[in-house]
Amino acid sequence: MTSQSFCIVCTKKSLIAPDVYELMFTKPEGFSYKAGQFVLFEVPLVDNPADLQPRAYSIASAPEEKDLLFVIKLKPGGRASRWVSEVLTEGSVVGMGRPLGLFTLAPEDQGHFVFVGTGSGVAPLRSHLVSCLEYRKSNAGMDLIFGVRNREDLFWIDHFEDLARRHSNFHFHPTLSAPPVDWTGMKGRVTSVMPGIIKDSATTKVFLCGSPAMIADTKKLCIETLQMPKANVHGEGYI
Ligand SMILES: Cc1cc2nc3c(=O)[nH]c(=O)nc-3n(C[C@H](O)[C@H](O)[C@H](O)COP(=O)(O)OP(=O)(O)OC[C@H]3O[C@@H](n4cnc5c(N)ncnc54)[C@H](O)[C@@H]3O)c2cc1C
């Protein structure tokens, strides 16, 4: 690890949806970051722990919160996926680099924000929402579209619904692409629900996080169909 690295201790590991782990870590002394940033974990190979490789994970907790929260979606056979599911336990010490990335809000950002996350891509959006609503008491309009396939793939629903109940400027839209018959919420791909949520294309700022394919399709919709200024459409692709 470089000199700009930190050791963090896992304090909680829970399976919160199929193949999705929520991980809580201690926040090291002197570690500060902006909502929306990510870090590189030094991930050991399960069969040879001395062999380390970096993997990027968005910080899901707001900078003002006490601990560091992450959510990791397992990929079959992946290095980090095997390490998380087979090796990492509460009490494990993990190497982590400094915060990186520009998926952040500028202090002067005002107006209406539409956050769109698919699967674990909701992680940095949670950080933005908790920071803006709970700590900075922003009264900007905010919508979160959380897209997954099935109802069981949703997580943190109670948390987002509670935020929406307590903050009238925030609206939560869980969206299923393969909904069961009794689902009364939003249905389809995030691109099909967005046009109904973006009221003013000139001033709305969009933050997209998830698969590169979703980001490419949604950027195209925003810029080419909805005629939003390019500078107002931000994407973080989980490659
Ligand atoms: C900025 C950023 C932030 C991110 N934040 C998050 C986050 O918050 N949460 C999250 O879940 N993910 C996040 N990701 C994705 C994350 O970094 C990893 O890519 C993801 O967890 C998979 O890592 P892995 O080590 O398990 O899989 P990898 O070992 O990287 O493999 C990925 C897939 O490819 C397959 N594969 C690997 N090598 C081969 C090969 N030689 N031939 C065929 N198949 C192969 C594996 O079996 C696996 O299915 C983020 C990515 C970026 C860029």
The ligand as an ORCA input file, in Angstrom:
! r2SCAN-3c Opt
* xyz 0 1
  C     -15.675      3.902     -9.511
  C     -16.235      2.508     -9.252
  C     -16.981      2.284     -8.107
  C     -17.509      1.011     -7.855
  N     -18.275      0.831     -6.754
  C     -18.870     -0.369     -6.541
  C     -19.751     -0.558     -5.427
  O     -19.975      0.338     -4.613
  N     -20.336     -1.773     -5.281
  C     -20.101     -2.809     -6.172
  O     -20.669     -3.902     -5.994
  N     -19.254     -2.651     -7.222
  C     -18.628     -1.466     -7.415
  N     -17.768     -1.321     -8.469
  C     -17.363     -2.516     -9.242
  C     -16.186     -3.201     -8.491
  O     -15.042     -2.350     -8.553
  C     -15.777     -4.571     -9.072
  O     -15.595     -4.438    -10.466
  C     -16.805     -5.646     -8.800
  O     -17.027     -5.786     -7.397
  C     -16.297     -7.011     -9.330
  O     -15.046     -7.268     -8.744
  P     -14.523     -8.753     -8.546
  O     -13.108     -8.657     -8.096
  O     -15.472     -9.563     -7.712
  O     -14.599     -9.350     -9.995
  P     -13.382     -9.470    -11.042
  O     -12.331    -10.403    -10.537
  O     -12.921     -8.108    -11.412
  O     -14.136    -10.148    -12.241
  C     -15.357     -9.582    -12.758
  C     -16.122    -10.666    -13.517
  O     -15.353    -11.084    -14.635
  C     -15.110    -12.473    -14.549
  N     -13.741    -12.693    -14.984
  C     -12.614    -12.253    -14.368
  N     -11.527    -12.627    -15.057
  C     -11.993    -13.321    -16.123
  C     -11.361    -13.979    -17.205
  N     -10.031    -14.000    -17.332
  N     -12.140    -14.589    -18.112
  C     -13.486    -14.588    -18.003
  N     -14.143    -13.990    -17.000
  C     -13.406    -13.377    -16.088
  C     -15.300    -12.875    -13.115
  O     -15.676    -14.228    -12.986
  C     -16.376    -11.923    -12.670
  O     -17.665    -12.440    -12.956
  C     -17.244     -0.061     -8.750
  C     -16.461      0.172     -9.887
  C     -15.981      1.429    -10.143
  C     -15.137      1.655    -11.379
*
